[in-house]
């Protein structure tokens, strides 16, 4: 799948204590690598049990640096490092109104909910019905019932609750969908994998009163955006 070596499915055998230890070790590793600096993001990653957002057959691999399959078309939960990789340059923080394009397993929305706190808002959009149902069940079981979940084309955003202080696109696009830039607050940031001449560039866009600036973070590899603004061949029929 997209060049990654997915481990074989197996029956989960790890205890809650083993998962908690792996979670602490992963957070420490992320800090050592310089990927994780924010205290709020650190606490969120320690609190949310990633293993509870992964299908049973891949649960034991929760903290490996590999994306794992989810229900739905080409759906995966991203590698553990992907969440601070997105949220740190985004500057996600307490009180932010956050829009996520691509709900996936629901894990990213849960982490974001912990980061923004009670004063903030998390809205997440998913185009695939199977992926959406899976993530919704995960979030409800984990107690994150105040995350606003929308089953729709993420490229269109969710204008009802705009403007958003922060927007994260977890699928690659050739250009940022105009509705998302319109729904981004002045002073807000959007992060997305943008398809270039030689791969995908994780890029942060910042909106000011005079226009949009952008900054490259690093090269990444994500599934393509679907829907109206999807990559050629990935449009939703």
QUIKABEL-V238013 format. One record per helix or strand of 2 or more residues. SS is the DSSP state (~ for helix, > for strand). FROM is the first residue (numbers start at 1). LEN is the number of residues. If there is no record, write none. Layout:
SS | FROM | LEN
SS | FROM | LEN
//
This chain:
~ | 16 | 17
~ | 39 | 9
~ | 50 | 4
~ | 56 | 6
> | 68 | 2
> | 76 | 2
~ | 81 | 10
> | 97 | 5
~ | 107 | 10
> | 121 | 6
~ | 129 | 14
> | 148 | 4
~ | 154 | 3
~ | 159 | 3
> | 164 | 6
> | 172 | 2
~ | 178 | 6
> | 184 | 13
> | 199 | 10
> | 211 | 10
//
